[in-house]
Structures are given as C-alpha cells and as structure tokens.
Amino acid sequence: WWDFFSFAAVECAKRGMGIGLSGYTLDWPGNDNLYRRLGITADELRGRVLVPVKDASAPYGIRVEPRVKDRTLDPLNPESARRVIERFFEPFLARVPKEAHKALNYFFQDELRLAGDRYVWRDDFPDEFMRRKGYDVRPCLVALFTDVGADTERIRLDYNDVMVQLESERYFRPIFDWHASRGMIWACD
C-alpha cells in the first residue's frame, strides 16, 4: 500500500497535481477503529464521557459520573493531537519521497468519533469551566441530562461552549497548525 501511495504521490508531483487522503481510505466503517489500530486511543488517551446514573439520594434522582468510552480518543487531552500527528499524519511525510511532498497537500477525516458522545469529560474540565464561566460546573452537571428549571439551557450552553473551546485549543488547532505550517489542507466532518 505504501509503495503504491508513494508512487502515486511522485507521479502527481511530476504533473503538478495534488494527492490527499480521506480517513475512510484507511478506516472504512466495519473495520476496527483506525486510531485504535495505531495505538492512538490506548491508555490515557481514551475518551471519557459523562453518563447519568440513577441515584434516589441525588438531586433529581440522577448522579453524573465520567466513564471511559472504549475505542475513542479524548479530544480534551492535550497529548491527543500530538499522538495523532505522530502516528497518523507524519508517517505519510516519512514514507513519501521528498520530491512528492509538494503533491501531498491534504488530509480529510470524515466522521471523527473522538470521545464518541456529547458530554466529553476530563479531570481539568471543572477548573477550565470555572476560569471561563465563573461558576462551578460540578453541581450543575445533572442539567445536561434533565430539566433543572430556568438555568437548564444556560448550563447546557456553557458546558458545550467550554467543551468546544477546549477541543479547538487542544485537538483541532494543533492538527490544523501542523498542516498549515506545511502548506497542507486539513478538513474534517
């Protein structure tokens, strides 16, 4: 596969054409997750998500706790982007001949699973939330799963705002910057 891809990249470079790759090329649905096969979703980089647990003694009868989501990547972990770059993107530059680097101009990742669910969690999330929103999110997490009254929408919007900011800063921006610094396009769904 690498030989074929390298040959195609060299031929594209000779003709002033670009060549790129979609994540589906290597991670077609039904196969084992590509990031897992590359060791990207191992150990501390596995995503965690918040889940509701019935608990009669908790407010609204729900306790919220983080759980590891297998076969997913934690987009809030600052090491996730580095590992994806190191194990997914950089091998293309290493395996494609130098004369073809100018042709290798984009990567597209479709349907990223990352943590796999809506409510991604990391232990430093409460501190980041407090810094950005000015209140403790921990006692408010139940609002992600049930109506707690007038503050429900604000809590959900604030949670999602902080989550997206952190994903952008820690995952999407470093990967975008890696591509941009090499004159490459990175796109994702």
N, C-alpha and C positions, 0 to 999 in steps of 0.2 A: 504494500500500500504506500509506504513512504517513498519507495523508488518511483512508483507511478506518479505520486503527487509532485515529487521533486522534478521529474521530467516535464510534467505539465506546467509547472511554475517557470522553469527555464524557457520552455517554448513560448509561454505567454510574454515573458520579459523580452525575448528576441523580437516579438511582434508589437511591442508597446501595449500589450493587453494586461489587464489585472486578473488576479485569481484570488479567490477567498474561500471561505469555508463556513458552512452553516453547522451549528451544533448537531442538527439532525443527521448530518452525514455520519457522525460517529456515535450518535446516541438516539437511534431510531426507537420510537415507542415499542415496548415489548422486550427490549434488551435490558440488561442490568444497567442501572444508572451510571453514566459516564464518569461523573465526579467520584462515585464510589470506586469504580474500577481503577481510577487514577490515584486513589488514596486521599482525595481531597475532603471527603466527608467523614474521615476517620476521627477518632478520639475527640479532642476539644473543639473541633470544627463542626461537629454535628449540630444541627439546628435544634433549638428548644422553642416550644410554643406554650402559651398559656391555655389551660383547659379548665372548664368548670367541673367541680366535684360536689355532688350533693352532700350537704352537711347541715343537719337540722339545727345545730348550735350556732351556725354562722349567720350573719345578716343576709336576709333574702333566701336563706336555706342553701346558699352556694358558697363554697370556698374555691378560690382560684389558685392554681399551682402550675409551675413550669414542668414540662415533661420533654424528654429527648424525643425527637422525631427522626427515626432511622432513615437513612438514605437521603438526607437533606444536608444542606450547607447553611451555616449560621452567617447571614449577611451582616450581623451586628458585630461579629468578631473581626477586629482589625487585621488579623492574620489570614482571613479567608481570601481576600483579594490577592494577597501575596502568593498564597498557595495555588490559586487558580492560574495566576500569571506564570508561576514557576513550572507547574505540571501540565498546563494545557496550552497556553499561548507560546511560551518560549521554546518548547521543543520544535515548533514549526520553523522558527528562525534558525535553530541549531541544525535541523535536518535538511533544510532547503539550501542549495548552493547560494553563496553570496551574490552572484550575478542575477539571481532570481528574486532577491529581497524586494526590489522595487516593484515587482509584479504582485507579490504577496501583499495586498493592500486592504483587505477587510476580513473581519470575522462577524458572523451573525449568530446569536444564540436565541433560539426560539423556546418559549415556554419554560423559562427558568423556574425551577422548583424551590430553590433556596430553602427556607425553613418549611415550606410546604403548606402553611396555613396563614390565616390572617394575623394572629396575635403572636408575633415573634418576641422572644424574651432573652435577655442577657442580664447577668447579675449587676452590671453597672447601669442598667436602664433607669432605675429609680433616681440615681444621682443625676444622670443626664436630664431626666424629666424635670426634676426639681430646679436644676440650673436654667432650663429653657422655659418652663411654665410657671415656676414659683410655688408649686404645691406638691405634696407627697402623693404619688400615684397609687401606692400600695393599697391603702384602704379603699380606693376607688375602682379597683380592677373588676369588681363584680359588675360594674356598669357596662363592661364590654359584652356581658352575656345576658343581662336582664335590665329592665327599666327600673331605674332608681329615682325617678322623678325628674324635676326640672334640670338637673345637672347632667343627665344621661348623655345628651348629644354633645355637650361641651367636653366631657371626659373622653368620649369616643374620638372626637375630632382632635383633641390634644394628644391622645395616645398615638393616633395614626400620624399626626404631624411629626412628632418626635421620632417615631419609628422610621418614617420615610427620610427624615433628615439624617439619621444615623446610618441607614442603608446607603444613602447617597454618599456621605462622607467616608464611610469605611469600606464600602464594596464597589459601588458603581463608579465613583470619581477616580479611585486609583487605577481601575482597569481602563477607564476612558483615557486617563493621562498616559498610561503605558502605550496605548495605541497611538494617541495623538503625537507623542514625542517621536514616534517612528513613521509619522506620516500615514498612518493606517486609520481606517474607519472601524469602529466597533458599534454594532447595532444589536438591540435585543428587544424581544417582545415581553 
